[in-house]
Amino acid sequence: MMLEEIRGQVADRTLERFDHEDARRIGSAAAAVAERDHLPIVVAVSRGTQRVFHAAFAGTTAEHDDWVRRKINTALRHEIPSLEFVLRQELSGQTPDWLDQRKFAIAGGAVPIIVAGITVGAIAVSGLVGSIREDHDLAMDALRVAAKRR
């Protein structure tokens, strides 16, 4: 099941450290894929609540910027990937009417970054619409690539 797979990615989201340079490395890894494959995405990486990296590619609009902001808010508030939040809501069969959709997004694509068991930031991707998990998968791939470049 997809939910267990997403939950099982905690080790890939856990880093030894996370500073501004790491945030740029992670964002650059996602941006390199977008450039290579001509993907219409926005990618953002936050350290805490500070946006450290942001890149927007052809085919995106300010709406995508808003999506990454709200996806990051969801991941940081709940300390889980925004896709996991989506899947939990689908399993419960309930719409979270308590969630302010101007601040939070119920959409995959934001992944919290963990150091020593603490959520310290997040990466978010917006723009891929082929499946529920494409934005999430690109964010995870960027984390894995950046971790190997250390």
Secondary structure per residue as TSV (DSSP state, phi and psi in degrees):
chain	resnum	aa	ss	phi	psi
A	1	M	-	360.0	143.1
A	2	M	H	-60.3	-37.9
A	3	L	H	-59.7	-44.9
A	4	E	H	-64.2	-38.1
A	5	E	H	-62.0	-46.1
A	6	I	H	-64.4	-44.7
A	7	R	H	-61.3	-32.0
A	8	G	T	-75.3	-1.9
A	9	Q	T	-91.7	11.9
A	10	V	H	-56.6	-42.2
A	11	A	H	-60.6	-35.7
A	12	D	H	-73.1	-18.6
A	13	R	H	-96.7	-2.4
A	14	T	E	-101.1	124.9
A	15	L	E	-116.5	159.9
A	16	E	S	-73.0	-33.9
A	17	R	-	-151.3	166.6
A	18	F	-	-154.3	103.1
A	19	D	-	-120.3	-172.2
A	20	H	H	-60.5	-40.2
A	21	E	H	-62.4	-42.0
A	22	D	H	-62.9	-41.7
A	23	A	H	-60.8	-43.4
A	24	R	H	-67.0	-37.2
A	25	R	H	-63.5	-43.6
A	26	I	H	-65.0	-47.9
A	27	G	H	-62.4	-39.9
A	28	S	H	-64.8	-34.0
A	29	A	H	-63.8	-42.7
A	30	A	H	-67.9	-40.8
A	31	A	H	-64.2	-36.0
A	32	A	H	-62.9	-39.6
A	33	V	H	-66.2	-42.4
A	34	A	H	-61.1	-43.4
A	35	E	H	-65.2	-46.4
A	36	R	H	-61.9	-43.3
A	37	D	H	-98.8	5.0
A	38	H	T	54.2	50.8
A	39	L	-	-88.0	134.6
A	40	P	-	-83.8	77.5
A	41	I	-	-128.1	162.6
A	42	V	E	-115.9	136.4
A	43	V	E	-126.1	138.2
A	44	A	E	-138.7	144.9
A	45	V	E	-129.1	129.6
A	46	S	E	-112.9	150.4
A	47	R	E	-118.4	107.9
A	48	G	T	64.0	-128.9
A	49	T	T	-99.7	1.5
A	50	Q	E	-86.5	127.2
A	51	R	E	-78.4	116.5
A	52	V	E	-99.2	-28.2
A	53	F	E	-136.8	139.8
A	54	H	E	-152.5	132.4
A	55	A	E	-144.6	137.0
A	56	A	E	-124.3	135.7
A	57	F	-	-113.4	162.6
A	58	A	T	-51.4	137.2
A	59	G	T	99.5	-1.9
A	60	T	-	-108.0	165.9
A	61	T	-	-135.3	179.7
A	62	A	H	-60.9	-24.1
A	63	E	H	-60.5	-38.2
A	64	H	H	-65.7	-36.6
A	65	D	H	-60.3	-41.9
A	66	D	H	-65.6	-38.9
A	67	W	H	-61.7	-44.9
A	68	V	H	-65.3	-37.0
A	69	R	H	-59.7	-48.7
A	70	R	H	-70.9	-35.0
A	71	K	H	-64.6	-43.3
A	72	I	H	-62.0	-42.3
A	73	N	H	-57.1	-42.2
A	74	T	H	-63.6	-48.0
A	75	A	H	-63.6	-42.4
A	76	L	H	-70.7	-40.4
A	77	R	H	-66.4	-41.7
A	78	H	H	-98.7	-8.5
A	79	E	T	57.4	36.2
A	80	I	S	-142.4	160.1
A	81	P	-	-58.5	144.6
A	82	S	H	-62.4	-28.0
A	83	L	H	-66.1	-38.8
A	84	E	H	-61.9	-39.9
A	85	F	H	-60.4	-44.5
A	86	V	H	-59.5	-48.9
A	87	L	H	-64.3	-38.1
A	88	R	H	-62.7	-41.5
A	89	Q	H	-64.2	-40.9
A	90	E	H	-63.3	-42.2
A	91	L	H	-65.2	-36.7
A	92	S	H	-74.0	-23.1
A	93	G	T	73.7	11.1
A	94	Q	-	-116.2	142.5
A	95	T	-	-90.1	128.9
A	96	P	-	-75.0	83.3
A	97	D	T	-68.5	-11.2
A	98	W	T	-81.5	-11.2
A	99	L	S	-87.5	122.8
A	100	D	-	-75.4	106.1
A	101	Q	T	-72.1	-6.0
A	102	R	T	-78.4	-21.2
A	103	K	T	-110.0	-27.4
A	104	F	-	-128.3	147.2
A	105	A	-	-114.3	138.2
A	106	I	-	-99.5	77.7
A	107	A	S	-159.2	144.0
A	108	G	S	-72.1	158.3
A	109	G	-	133.0	-13.6
A	110	A	E	-109.9	134.5
A	111	V	E	-127.3	122.6
A	112	P	E	-71.6	147.4
A	113	I	E	-106.9	132.0
A	114	I	E	-117.4	137.6
A	115	V	E	-131.9	125.6
A	116	A	T	52.4	40.3
A	117	G	T	79.8	3.2
A	118	I	E	-114.9	134.4
A	119	T	E	-73.1	119.3
A	120	V	E	-115.2	-6.7
A	121	G	E	177.0	-168.7
A	122	A	E	-161.3	155.5
A	123	I	E	-115.7	141.0
A	124	A	E	-135.8	143.4
A	125	V	E	-126.9	140.4
A	126	S	E	-140.8	137.6
A	127	G	-	135.5	-20.6
A	128	L	-	-88.0	125.1
A	129	V	-	-120.1	11.4
A	130	G	S	-69.3	-31.3
A	131	S	S	-155.8	170.2
A	132	I	T	-63.1	-21.4
A	133	R	T	-115.8	4.4
A	134	E	H	-60.3	-45.7
A	135	D	H	-60.7	-44.3
A	136	H	H	-59.2	-47.9
A	137	D	H	-62.3	-39.2
A	138	L	H	-65.6	-41.3
A	139	A	H	-61.1	-44.4
A	140	M	H	-65.2	-41.7
A	141	D	H	-60.2	-41.5
A	142	A	H	-62.8	-40.9
A	143	L	H	-61.8	-44.6
A	144	R	H	-64.9	-44.5
A	145	V	H	-62.2	-47.2
A	146	A	H	-63.6	-36.8
A	147	A	H	-65.1	-35.4
A	148	K	H	-72.3	-25.6
A	149	R	T	-81.2	-5.9
A	150	R	-	-63.8	360.0
